[in-house]
Amino acid sequence: MRLLLQFPEGLKRKALEYADAYRREGHQVYFSASPCFGACDLPLEEARLLNADKIIHFGHSKFIKNDLDIPVEYVEVHYGVDISSLNLVLPELSQYNIIALATTVQHIHQLQEIKKFFSEKGKKFLTGKGTFASYEGQVLGCDPGAVLSVSKDADAILFIGDGLFHPLAINSEKPVFVFNPYSKQLTQINDKIERLRKKRKGTLNAALSSDSFGILVSTKPGQFNLKTAEKIKKDLDGKGKKAEILIANTFDPLSIQNFYNSFDCFISTACPRISDDGGQFGKPVMDLALYSEFIKLI
């Protein structure tokens, strides 16, 4: 088979190891060198040009549920958490009885073991399932619903994993803690979440004084929302605003800045986390949730 292998940035250093295994099985192997931002971001165009029989996407759980013209195999990559290291979080969490628990696909295979550990320490942990997540307790950068769905019944939230991209999506008033299983550090991130809230409020205020809007549509298979973009344009046109649809696979801030004098504000129908990097675009960027607030106010 002709295989196109795709890796997120952190796994590309191990790409050759995986390729050798497929070659030993008799497959012809190619690599996607394009940036990969998640399970929603598949190299379909590259695969079509290669006439590939299959895309093998590493590092994420299945995200796109509908059939594509090229088969996609998702290969999860798991890393073990030293369960005994979780003792380090107990002093900080001692004042909380019920805790909402979340992690990424890298550690989801140990979720029940983690819950058992805390249960034996007298803690009650809750887990929920998000809209796009494959597993209970799994948080995606664009879908924190797994933890938010149960956080209302919890005293605090604990995310287990490295980095802040995933836990910063947890927009909750409850105390939010991140335990990095590699550095063995526990950090409360409510101050960072609050900074994002203030940034969103500033974006909304800027949008309310804007007259022209660039509506961003990504061609990535898990982000393509043309119908939504067309409805937004129609709504804005009806409000006397100027709106145009901009289409790209990946939105490069430098390229978008070339439209600097054309638009006062951008609206992303693609990944909602693009709005976190709005400063790089030179103009405010609303995601769909913030746009829903905006359209009610104009």
N, C-alpha and C positions, 0 to 999 in steps of 0.2 A: 504494500500500500504506500501511497505518497502521503506523508504526514507533515502537517505544519504544526510545530510546537510553539506554544506561546507561554511566556513567563512574566509575572509581575516583576517590577524592577529589583526587588530584594532577592529573587530566586534566579535571576539570569546568570549569576556566577556559577550555578550548578547545572546549567543547561546541557553542557557536554556530557555529564554523567548520565543524564536521562537519555540523551540521544544515542549513546553507545548501546544501551540496553535494547532500544528499538531496532537498531541496525543489526544486532545479533539475531533478532527475530526475522530479519530479511526485509525490513521496511526501508524505504527511501525517505530521508529526513531533511526537513528544512526548518529554519528558525524565523519567527517573526521578530524583527528588530525594532518595530514601532513601539512607542511608549504604551504601557498597559496600565490603566487606572482602576481595573477591577473586573469582576465577572461579567459586567455589562458591556465590556469593551473587547469585542472579538475581531480578529483580522480577516473578515469575510472577503474583502476585495483582494487581498494578497492570496488567499486560498483559491479564489476563483481563477486568478491569473496563473497560478501554479497548476490548476486542475487537480488540486489535492483531494484525496478521498476522505480525509478527516482532519479536523482541528483538534488538537489536544491542548487543553487549557489547564495550567497548573496553578495550585495555590488557593483556589476559591471553590466554594460549593456551587452547585448548579443555580443559575440565576434566571436565564432565559428559558421559559417553560414551553414556548410555542416552537413548532418545527421550523427549522431553517433549511435552506437549499443545500447546505453542507453540514454533515453530521458533526456535532461537537461533543467531545468527551471531557468532562471536568474531573481533574485528578486533585483531590484534596491533599494538602501537605500538613501533617500534624507534628507538633512539638510537645514534649512532655513537660508538665509542671511538677516540680518537686513538692509533693503534697505537704511534707513536713514544714516547708518554708511558710506555709499559710499561718503558722503560729505567730508570725511576725505581725499580722494584721489584727490579731485578737485584742491587744491592749487598746488600740485606737477605736475599735468597734464595740468596746465593752458596754457603752451606754445605749446601744441600739439592740433591740430584741428581734425585730423583723427586718430583713435586708433583702432587697431586690438584687439578684445576681445576674451578671452578663459576661460574655467573653466572645472571642472571635472563633472562626472555624479552625484555627490552628490548635486550639485547646478544647474544642467542644467535645471531643471524645472522652475527656476526663470530667465532664460536668457532674455526672452522678457521683463520682468519687469525691469531688470537691464538696458537693452538697452533704455527702455522708460525713466528711471530716467536720464540717461546721455543725452539723446536727449533733454529733457526739460531744461537741463543746457547748451545747445548750442553745445554739442559735437556730432560728427559723429562717430559711432562705426561700424566696419566691422566684420563679422563672416564668416567662411568658414567651410568646412567639410573634415575631413581626410579620409585616405584610409580605416582604420579599425574601425573608430568611428561610433557609432550608430546615433549620433546627430550632427547637425550643432553647431559649437562652442565648441565641446567637445575635450579635449586633453587627449590622452593616453600617458603613459610613453614611449611606443614604436612608437607612431604615433602623432607627433606634427603638422601634415599636416593641421589640421583645422585652425590654426592660421597662419602658414607659407604661406598658399595658398593666404591669403589676406594681409600679412604684407608688401608686396612690394608696396601697395597703401596706407599704413598707415605711420604716423609720429612716432608712438610708439606702444608698445604692453602692454596690461594689462591682467594678469592672476589673477583670483579670486579663492582662495582655500588655504588650509593649506599645509605646507611642500614644499620642493623644488624638489622632485622627478619628478613631471610632468613638471613644468616650465623650469627645466634645460635641457629638451629635445628641447627647443625652441632655435635653433642655428641661431640667427639672429644678424645682425649688428645694428638693430634699438634698441632704448632704451627699455628694458624689465623690467616691474614692476610687483611685486607680492603683492596683497592685501590679507592678512589673515583675513577672516571674523570673526574669534574667538578672536584673539588678537587685532584686529582692527589696525594692523600695515601695512604700505606700505613700500616695500623695492625694490630698484633697484638691479638687479642681474647680470648685464653685466660683472662685474669683475669675478663672479663665472663661467659664460659661457665661458669667455676668458681663464680661467684656464683649463677648459675641452678641449678647442681647443688646447692649448699648450700640454696638456697631450696626445691628439690624435696624434699630430705631433711627439711627442717623441716616441709613440708606432709605428708609421709608420717608423720612422728612425731605430728603433730597429728591426723591421720586415725585413727591407731591408738588414740588415747584418745577418739575420738568415738563417740557412740551413735546420732545421728540424721543422715541424709544427704538432701540435695536433689539429685536427678538431673536435670541440665539437658539438654533435648532441643530442638534448633533446628529450625524449619520451613524453613530455607534448603535448597534442593533438593540442594546438594552436601554437606550436613551432617546431614541427617535420619536419625537412628539409633534409631528407636523400639524396634525389636526388641532392640537391644543394651541400651537402658535398661530394658526389661522384664525381661531376664535378670539385670541387675545388681540390680534390686529384689528379684527372687526369691532371688538368692544372699544378699543382705543380710538379707532376712526370715528365711532359713534359719539365719543366724548370730545371730539374736536382736536384730538392729539395726532401727531405724526408718528407712524409706526411702520417699520420695514422688517422683513424676515431675513436673517443672516444664517447661512447654512455652511457647516464645516464638519469635518470629522473631529478634529481637536482644535479648540479655540486658543490660539496663541495670543497672549496679551499684547505683544508688539504689533501683530497684524491688526488686532482689533483697535489699537490706538490710532491707526491710520484713518479710522472713521471718527476721530476725535471731534471734529467740528460738525459732524452730521447728527450725532445723538447726544442727548443729555443724560440718558440712563439706559442700561441694558436689562433685559429680562431673560433669564435662563430657563428654557424648558428642558434642558439636559440635566446633568448631575446637579442636585441642589447644593452641593458643596462648592461649586464654582463661585457662589456668592461670597464664600469666606475669603476668597482671593480678589475680591472686587477692587482693592486698591491697586493691584497690578494692571488693571484695565484702564486706569485713569479716570473712570467714571463709576458711579454706583451701579451695583448689579443686584437685582432682585431674583430670588428663587420663586417657585410657584406659590409656596405658602405665603410669602411676603406680598406677592402680587395680589393674592386673594384679599388681603387686608387693604391694600392700596386701592383696588378697583371699587371697594365699598365706600371709600372716602372721597372720591372725586366725582 
